[in-house]
Amino acid sequence: MKQKFHVYNILLTTGEYLENIRIEGPLEDHFSGVAVSLFPVEDIEGKTIVLSIFHIVKADLIKVEE
């Protein structure tokens, strides 16, 4: 089964707006427990960014890629 990538625009508590962030699977799947607070994501250029769940204010799903 092919993994789906979800593409989001994400607003952080710092006011920074990250566009076209690719995440393997839905965003909520990465917050399965209390111990999970950091996770790597990819921007549109393929650069890895590590996000903290405590800094995400809003995440808008743009599209799902297969």
N, C-alpha and C positions, 0 to 999 in steps of 0.2 A: 504494500500500500504506500502510495506516495505521500510524503509529508506536505502539509499545506503551510504556506508562509502568510502571515497576516501583516498588512502594512498599516501603520498608524501615524498620525500626527499627534505629538505628545507635548503638553505644556508642563513645565517644571515649576517648582516653588520659587526658583530664582528668576522667573520671568522668561527664561529661555524657551523657545518654541522649536522643537525638533520635528522636521518634516520627513515623511517617507521612511520611517523606521521599520525595518523588517524583523519580525519575530517568528520563530518556528512554533507554530500552534497559536491558539488564542492567548492573549495577555493574561487572563485570569488563571490559566493553567500554570503560570510561573509563580503564583503566590499560594502554593498549596499548604503552607504551614508557617508557623511563627518564626522558624529558623531561617527562612528564605527572605533575604532583604536585598541582595544584589544579584543581578543577572545580566549577561552580555546580550547585546542586540547589534544589528547591523544597520548603518545608514545607507542611503541610495548609492553611494560610491563604494560600498563594500567594507568600509572602515568599522571596526568594532568599538562600541561604546558600552560601558558598564553603567546600568541605571540602578538606582535605589528605589524601592517601592515607596519610601517615605518622601521622595521628592516629586512624585508624579501627582499633578493636580487634576489633569484631564487627559484622556486618550481617545481620539476619534478614529474609528476604524475606517480606512479609506478603501481598501480592497483586499481580497483573498487570492493569493497566487497558488497554483498547483504545480 
